[in-house]
Amino acid sequence: MRFFVRVKPNAKEEKVTGEGTNFTVAVKAPPREGKANTAVIAALAAHFNVPKSQVNIVAGHVARHKVIEISP
């Protein structure tokens, strides 16, 4: 399953909002050295109740808009 994510780094609280194929993920981590990407993967894995190894960033590694894939 692939969907689009807009990331908000340096947020006060971590949360995942949205439905369908468009989500917004707020993370506390800064957008440096891949810390925000790691936090996004952890937040989405917790939201969808899957292991972090099944969540993959397909596109947008250095952008706020990302394409995420969750493999079965």
N, C-alpha and C positions, 0 to 999 in steps of 0.2 A: 504494500500500500504506500503510495506516494502522496505527499501533501506539502503545502506551502506554509512557511513559518516566518513571522516577523519577530525579530529578537529585540528586546529592550535590556541592554546591559546596565549594570550599576543601579538596579532597582532596589527599592526598600524591602520588598518581599518577593519571594519566588512564587510564580503562579503561571498556570497554563489556561488560556481562555480561547474560546472559539469552538466551531464545530464544522463538520463537513470536511472540506479540504483546505481551509484557511484557519490558522491558529496564530495566536500571539503568545510568546513565551517571555516572561520577565524573569531575569536572573540577577543575583547579587554580584556575580563575578564581573571583573572588568574585561573589556574587549582586548586583552593583551595576551600574547603567548598561548593562545588557544584555550584560555581559562573559561571564557564565555561559551565556547563550543562544547567543552566538556560538561559545563553546567546545563546547557540546553539538552544534551543527550541524556543526562541523568534525570532532568525534569520530565522529559517526554517518556522515558522508560517507566518512571513512577506513575505518570498519568495513564498510560496504556497498559500497565501491569505486565511489562515484558522485560527481559534482561537487557542491560545496556548494550550488550554485544549485538542485539538485533536492530538497534537504531543506528542509522548511517546518514551522514550529511552527504548528499549527492552533488549539490551545487551551492555556491555562496559561502565558501569557507571564510572569506574575509569581508562579507557583506552582512547587512542587517536582514536582508531577505534571503531565505535559504529554502532549498528543496530537501525534504527529509524523506527517507525511505525506511519503513519497518518491514523487515523480512520475516517470513513465517518460521 
